[in-house]
Amino acid sequence: MFLTQTICPDIRVAIDDFAKILSGDLIEIEFTIESKNDYEYIVINDGKPAGFEPVSVLSAYTQNNLGAFVEMRNTSVRFYVQRV
């Protein structure tokens, strides 16, 4: 996990275990997917920690490398990916 400072959003600082996080801090989650095989049509379910809220609450296709459809839910974020 990375803490992006609200004063300068270009700065990313790694968060240590049990680090103090303040209300209003922007937390960016980065995860890596590795696979020995090629897959089609998979769902990645990323659970949200208690008290966290998404920046964007609309479900939509993303413009990242996965090109996934992202579905925002109350307790998790789901990524629907066509190919990995």
C-alpha positions as CSV (number, residue, x, y, z in Angstrom):
1,M,0.0,0.0,0.0
2,F,1.1,3.5,-0.7
3,L,0.1,6.7,1.0
4,T,-0.3,9.6,-1.5
5,Q,0.1,12.9,0.3
6,T,-2.8,15.2,-0.2
7,I,-0.5,18.3,-0.4
8,C,1.5,16.9,-3.3
9,P,-0.2,14.0,-5.1
10,D,2.9,13.1,-7.1
11,I,4.7,11.9,-4.0
12,R,4.0,8.2,-3.0
13,V,5.3,6.9,0.4
14,A,5.1,3.2,1.3
15,I,3.0,2.5,4.4
16,D,4.5,0.3,7.1
17,D,2.4,-2.1,9.1
18,F,0.5,-0.4,11.9
19,A,1.3,3.0,10.5
20,K,-0.9,5.9,11.6
21,I,-3.3,7.0,8.8
22,L,-5.4,10.2,9.2
23,S,-8.9,10.9,8.0
24,G,-8.7,12.3,4.5
25,D,-5.4,10.6,3.5
26,L,-5.5,9.2,0.0
27,I,-4.4,5.5,0.0
28,E,-3.4,3.9,-3.3
29,I,-3.4,0.1,-3.5
30,E,-1.1,-1.5,-6.0
31,F,-1.2,-5.2,-6.7
32,T,0.6,-7.5,-9.1
33,I,-0.9,-10.5,-10.9
34,E,1.4,-13.3,-12.0
35,S,0.3,-16.3,-13.9
36,K,2.0,-19.3,-15.4
37,N,-0.9,-19.6,-18.0
38,D,-3.0,-17.3,-20.1
39,Y,-6.5,-16.8,-18.8
40,E,-9.7,-15.3,-20.2
41,Y,-12.6,-13.8,-18.4
42,I,-11.5,-13.7,-14.8
43,V,-12.8,-11.7,-11.8
44,I,-10.4,-10.1,-9.3
45,N,-12.1,-9.3,-6.0
46,D,-10.3,-6.8,-3.8
47,G,-11.8,-6.3,-0.4
48,K,-11.9,-2.8,1.1
49,P,-10.6,-2.3,4.7
50,A,-13.1,-1.0,7.2
51,G,-13.5,2.8,7.0
52,F,-12.1,3.2,3.5
53,E,-14.1,4.9,0.8
54,P,-13.3,4.9,-3.0
55,V,-12.4,8.1,-4.7
56,S,-14.6,7.3,-7.7
57,V,-17.9,5.5,-6.9
58,L,-19.0,4.9,-10.5
59,S,-18.6,1.5,-12.1
60,A,-16.9,1.8,-15.5
61,Y,-14.2,0.5,-17.8
62,T,-10.7,1.6,-16.9
63,Q,-8.0,3.0,-19.1
64,N,-5.2,1.0,-17.5
65,N,-3.2,-2.0,-19.0
66,L,-5.9,-4.5,-18.0
67,G,-8.8,-2.7,-19.7
68,A,-11.0,-4.1,-17.0
69,F,-14.5,-3.2,-16.1
70,V,-14.4,-2.0,-12.4
71,E,-17.4,-2.6,-10.2
72,M,-17.6,-0.6,-7.0
73,R,-19.4,-2.4,-4.1
74,N,-19.8,-1.6,-0.4
75,T,-17.2,-4.0,0.8
76,S,-15.1,-4.7,-2.2
77,V,-14.0,-3.6,-5.7
78,R,-14.3,-6.2,-8.5
79,F,-12.2,-6.1,-11.7
80,Y,-13.7,-8.1,-14.6
81,V,-10.7,-8.8,-16.9
82,Q,-10.9,-10.3,-20.4
83,R,-7.3,-11.5,-20.7
84,V,-4.4,-12.0,-18.4
